[in-house]
């Protein structure tokens, strides 16, 4: 992960190369140019060292000196507060709460369906159809502003981007009615931070 000279950190993040939750945390790190050591972990064979840090053995896991965090949204918000520039959440409480609600809905409505697709089996077919329809219905929201419900790139976009990057791998092809989603995705993917956040495995998803 790229670093800048004026930021020193002893942070370590345990991350999986194909994990969308790790990807969105990596995106925040890249957006803020945070110096961090990324430890690539096989999610199937979690090491004892990681289990000692995180009893759930989930990824990503962030270690910042004596602080150990897991769950990607907690990590993302911590990074935004620890490194406040550029800010990725609004300053005022009402807008911050709205952004957190958007992230919750992205997880509940879209990541839940993505996880069903990745699990395979009969539920995957229905989930694939539901995800395609949900993104299509939401298309007008994506066209309202440059980023999701905002003129500025935010943590909400950090949540949505990794999911949209994975649509081809998930077998989800968006119809013409969802062109606004495709254009929004292109804006995200063109950001230097997004390109920097990608692992080799993730790049291969779209090659």
Secondary structure, DSSP 4 states (H G I P E B T S, - for coil): ----TT-----EEEE-TT-HHHHHHHHHHHHTT---EEEE--TTS--HHHHHH-TT--S-EEEETTEEEESHHHHHHHHHHHS-SS--S-SSHHHHHHHHHHHHHIIIIIIHHHHHHHH-SHHHHHHHHHHHHHHHHTHHHHHHSSBTTBSS--HHHHHHHHHHHTHHHHT----GGGHHHHHHHHHHHTSHHHHHH--HHHHHTT-
